[in-house]
Amino acid sequence: MSSLDLDDESGPQERTMVVDARQLKRPAAPIAPGKPWKPYSFPRLEKVSLNESRLTSRVKWLTPKAEAAEALCTRLKGLFDTQVGFSLEGVRAVGPGELRRHLAEPTFLSFLVPGPHRGRAVLEIELPLAHMAVDTLLGGAGEAVGVRPLTDIEEGVASFVILEALKALVPGMDPSQPKLRLEGVARGLDEAVSRLSEDGPVLVVQLRARLGSQEGMVRLFVPSGVLDVLEPAQAAEQRRAALQADIQANLRRLSSVRTWLRAEIAQAEISSRDLAGLRVKDVVLVDAFSARPDRGEDGTARLLLGLARKGCLAADVFLEDGQYRARITGLVPGDQSFPRRVPSEADESAAEALGDTGDEEFTNPEMRNPLAESGALDDRMDSGDLLGDIPLQISVELARVPVTADQVVALRVGQVVELRRAPGEPVDLSVNGKVIARGELVEVEGQLGVRVLSLAG
């Protein structure tokens, strides 16, 4: 484990403890052959989602550089004429519904804005520390005066201290990073929570501040939307470069990994109930096709890999020597690959009634699903009715081609991919990349669709 200290004399210091795994004690007796392993559960582990883990990893570039931290401590030391220091206590991500548990009341809260962005970060200073700072600047002895809220004059003095701190941090920040500016003071906890809840999960950076003999907590609440704006362009480039380096280093191992490159020409929405009742000769109606292989016509397609969460490849589909081919024309980012259905108020109400917490995957397998407990739906509708309302995206695939991971890395704009499919041949219907049926393109009363010829499995 490591900790970061920011003080006015020694600057940032990182202390790391290294443990030699060879010195760890081994079991006294080996496990008997054939005896099954018994999994060990950790019932008291805190529930941390994958999204929260990714969010907290971004604090590396949010931490001020050494020269910026030194300039901050020097400026505050000159302002208060006493020793000043900061130490990082912890970083965690919380959901909008958990914010009240992490904000004290009463406390001192101010809004920080990254340039013209509409989002807000919130800086919290514990009242005893805020009172001591204000009293010192107003000529007092720097004594804490309890937990009463700051007066208007005292809030103005505290805002001045924040402005001086932001000014001291600017020279050591990345030039491409938007500068934080002070917007004002929050009038109560409700206003701060409502502003923070606008941009999804919130990253909480907790610092312990030392001002002379007084210690207190300073917390910075940064919504994920504000984090996206604050992240320097160079940090995103560094992440991409690190990913490319990992790919190149493991390319030989990746060459044995195989997947499907799927050429999608249409998409439709179907309920899970309709999917379960799908039979041969049924027709799945589709709004439009980007290519018409039943007529032997050219068109366009999207080339997908896996679940296509990061995006897909746009391609022109054309006939050559009686076989379809796809020429890559560009990359479509993940947020533009597929139109997502926006949940209605009814959907959100139903999700709240069922205790829906989103589609996150959690790292602690011991956390129980409240809906999995016996009788959780006894006083509601039958669970089969609920499953029947889940919408699924069904894709119409012109073809799918087996590719290796190193072939995927080598894909380029302008490259031609052999689809190995002739005009008039059946197309595949898939859900989440898994083929569920094969069919042919038809027109039913002027509307296009796919008639099922065979079902998978």
N, C-alpha and C positions, 0 to 999 in steps of 0.2 A: 504494500500500500504506500501511497505517497501523499504529501501535503505541500501546499504552496504558501509561503509566508511573504507578505509584502510589508516591509518596514522602511523607515526613513533612512537607515544607515547601510544595512547590508544588501538591500535590494531583494529581488525574488530568489528564493532558494528552494530547491526540490530535494527532498530526502527520500531515498528509496531503500527498502530493506530487501536483501537478496537471500533466499533460502536455498541451500544445496539439497536437492531432492535425494541425492545419494545417501545423505545422513539421516533421512527419515526412517523410523522403525518399520520393519516389515512384520506381517502377522507371525505369531509364534509358531503356528502349525498351518500347513497348506490345507486348502479346502479339499475334501475327499472327492475323488473322481466320480462324476455322475451326479453329485449333489447339486441341486439347482441353486442359483443365486437368488437371494432374497433382496428385493429393491428396498433401499432406505429412503424414507420420505422425510421431507422437511416441512412440517405443518406450519411453522412460524415464519417461513420466508415471506417477505413482502411481495405482493403481486406487482410485477413490472412487465408492461407490454413491450412488444418489439418496437412500436412507434415511439414509446417513451425512451427506450434505450438509444434509438437513433437520434432523438432530439437532444439528449444529454451529451452525446458524443460531440456535438457541435460547439460545446463551450470552449474548446481549445482555441478557436480563433476569436472568441468573444473575450477571452482573458487579455488584459492589457499587456503590452510588451514591457520589457524590463525598464527601458528609459521612460515610458509613460508612467509606470508605477512609481518610479523614483521621483519624477517631476510632481506627481500628485502629492506624495508624502512631504516633499520639500515645500510645496506651496502651502499646504495645510499647517505645517510646522511653523512657517513664517506668519501665518494668519493668526494662530492661537498662541504662539510662543510657548509651545509645550510639545512633548514627544507624541508622534502620531504613527499608527501602524495598522495594517489590515492583514488578516489571514483568512484563507478560503476554508469555510466550514463544510460545505457540501453543495451538490448540484442535483436537482431532481426535476422531473417533469410531472405536472399534475393536470388533471382535467378541469374544465371550467366549473364543474359542480363541487370541486374540492377546495376552491380558493379560500373560502371563509375559514377553513381550518388552519390556513397558513398565514392569515393576516390578523394581527392583533387589533383589539379595539379597547380604548382609543389608541391611536398611533399617528405618526406624521407620514402622509402619502403625497407624492408629487408625480406628475405625468411627464414622461420624456418622449419626444417625437423624433423619429429618424427622417429629417428633411421634410419633403412634402407628403410623405406617406400618411394614410388616414389612421393607421394603427397606432396604438399607444403602449409604451412600456411604463411600469409603475415602480418607483423607487420608494422603499419604506425605510424609515429610520426610527428605531425604538425611542419612545418618549424620553426616558432618562438621559440617553445620549444626546438627543436633540436639545433638551433643556440645558444641559451642561454647555454645549457648543454655543447656544444663543446667549446664555448668561455670561460666558467668557468674553464674547464679542461686544456685549453691552457694558462691559466694565466691571462685572461682578467677579465673585471668587470662583466661579465655575462649579457651583453646587447644583446637584440634582434636586428638583422640587416636586417629586412624586410623579403621578401619572395623569395630571390634568392636561387637557388639550392645549395646544399653543394658541396664543392670542393672534390677532391679525398682524400686529407689529412683529411678534416673534416668528410668525410664518414667513414674513418678508426677509428677516435676518437669515433664517434657515435656507430660504431660496437663494439668497446671495452666496451662501457657502456652497450650495450645489452648483451654481453657475461658475464659481471659481474652480471647483473640482473638474467640471467638464472642460473648462478652458485649459487646465493643466494637462488633461489627457489628450487633447487634440494633436499636438505635435508628434506623439508616439503612435498614432493610429494609422491604419492603412489609408493612403490617399484616395483610393477608390471606394472606401466605405463611407456611407452617409453619416454625417455628424449628428449626434444627438443634441437636441435643444430642449430647454425647459419650457413646458407649455403652461404650467400652473399647478396649483395645489388641489388635491381631491377634497371635495366637501362631503366627507363621510365614506364609510366602507362600501355602501351600495353603489355609489358612482364608480369607484375603482373596480369593483367586481364586474359591473356591467360593461365597462370599457375593455377589460381584459378578456371577457368571454366572447368577444366578437370574432377572434381569429383562431379558434380551436385550442389545442393543448398549450400550456404555458410552461416555459422553462423558468425555474426558480434558482437563482444563484444567491447563496447565503454567505455573507462575510461577517467576521467578528472584527469590530473596530475598537482601537485603543486610542483614547484621547486623554493624555495625562494619566490620572489614576482611574478614570472611568472607562468601563468597557460596555459594549452593547452590540446588538445585531443590526446589520444593514442588509436588506434584501432587495434584489432586483428581479422583477417579474417581467419576463419577455415572452409575449405570445409567439406562436410559430410563424404567423404571418409577418411579424416584425423581424423575426430571425432571418427570413428569406431575403428581406430588404437589406439587413445589416451585413449579411455574409459577403465578403469581398469577392469580386469576380475571380481573383487569383486563387482563392480557396477552392472554388468549384473546379478550376483548371487543374489544381494539384490533386484533387480527388480523382479526376479522370486520368491524369498521368499515372497515379499510383495503381489504378485499376489496369491500365494498359501494361504497366510493368509486371504486375502479377500474372496477367494473361500470357505475356511473352515468356516469363520464367517457367510457367507450367504448361506451355503449349504442347510439349511432347505427351504429357499425361492427358491433356484435353483431346488429343487426336483420337483417342479410343472412345470418347463420349459421343453417342449418336442421338440425334433427335430428328423431328420432322419439320420441314419448311412447307407451310401450308399456304396455298394460293386461294384466298377468299374472294368471292365475287358478289356475295349478298349476305344480309343478316336479317333476322326476324326475332320477335319476342314471342315466347310461348310459356304458358304456365306449367308448373310441374305436374299438375293433374292431367293436362292435355298430353304432355310428354309421356306420362305413364300409360295413357290409353292409346298411344300411336300404334296403328296397324298398317299392314301392307295395303296399298292402293289409296291410303289417306293422302290428302294434299295439304302441304304446309304453304300458306300464302306468304308472299314476299312483296314488299313495296316496289323494289326495282333491282335489276341486276346490272353490274358494271361490265359484264361481258355476256355474250349469248353463244355458248358452245354448241347449243342445239342447232343453230343456224350456221355454224362455222364462221362467225363474225369475230373481228378483233374487238378489243376493249381494254379495260384496266383491271387490276387486282391489287389486293394487299397481301404481302408476303409476311406471314406470322411465324414466330418462334415461341414455343411454350405458351404461356398465358398472355404474352405481348404486353406486359405491364409497363415496360420501358418505352414501348413504341413498336412500329412496324415499318416495313419497306414498301414504298409505293412502286408499282411496276406497270408497264404497258404489256398487254397480252396480245400476241399475234401468231398467225399460222405460218409455218415454214416446213416444207417437205411433209405435209400431212400431219404434223404434230404441233401442239401448242408450246410456245416458249414465252418466257417473261423477261423483259428488259428492265432492270432496276433504274428508277428515275429519281429517287430521293428517299429521305428518312422522315417519317411522321412521328413526332414525339408522343409519348404515352398519353398525355392529357388531351391529344387531338385524335388519337387512333379510333376511338369509339365514342359515340354520343352516349352519355350516361343519363338515365332517367332520374329526374329530380324528385325526391320524396315529397309527397303532398302532406298537408296537415293531418289528414287521416292516417297516413303511414306513420308519421311521427307519434301520433297519439297511441296507435296500436303498439309501437315499439316501447313507449314508456309504460304502457299497461303490462307488457310482458317482461319489463325489466331489462330491455335490450341495452347492452353496453357497447355496441359496435361490432366490427368484424376483426378485432385485434386478436392476435395469438399471444397467449401469456406463457411466461417462462416457468411458472410454478404449477406442475400438473396436479398438485394436491388441492388447488382451489376448486371447489365444487360448483357446477352449473346449477343455479337455483331452479331452472326449469327441468333439470334431470331428476330432481327429488320426487319420490313417489307422491302422487296426488297433487302435483303442482298445478295441473290444468283441470282439476276435477270440477271447479266452479266456473270454468270458462268453456269455450267451445272445444270440440274434439280436436286433438292434435293433427289428425289427418286433414281436417278442414283448413288448418293453418298452413300446412305444407302445400296444399293445392293452390294457395294464393301467391306463392313465391314465383316471381317472373324469372325466366331463364333466357339468355341470349343464345339463339341457335344459329350457327354459321353454315353457309353453303360454300363448299370448297370445290373448286375446279379440279384440283389435284393436290397431292402432298408428296414431297420428295425427301428421301432420307439424306441427311447431311451430318458431317462430323463437326465437332466444335471448332477445329482449326479452319474448316471450310467457312464456317460462320464468320470468323474473325477476318477472313480474306474477302468477304463480300464488299463490292464497290459499286458506286453509281455507274451505269452504263454496262454493267456485266449482264450477260444473258444466261438464264437458268432454264435447263431443259425440264419441262413439266411432264413429258412422257404421257400425254393424254391427247387423243384424237377427237375431232368434232363428233358430236352425237353420243359419246360415251357417257355413262351415268356419272353424276356428281355425288359428293359425300355430304351428309348432314352431321355436324359435330356440335358438342356442348363442352366448353372449357377444353377444347383440343381433343376430346375423345369422340371418335366416330360412333354414332348411334344408329345410322341408317344410310342406305344408298338409294338414290332416286333419279328421276328424269325431269327436265324442265317442261312445264305445260302451261297452257293458258286456260283459265276457268272464268267464263263470262267476262272476258277482257282483262282479268287480273292474273298476274304471273304467280307461279308457285312451283313446288317440287312434289311430284307424286312418288310416294315411297314404293320402291321395288323390293327391298329386302331390309330386314332389321338386324343390327349387330347383336351377336350373342344369342 
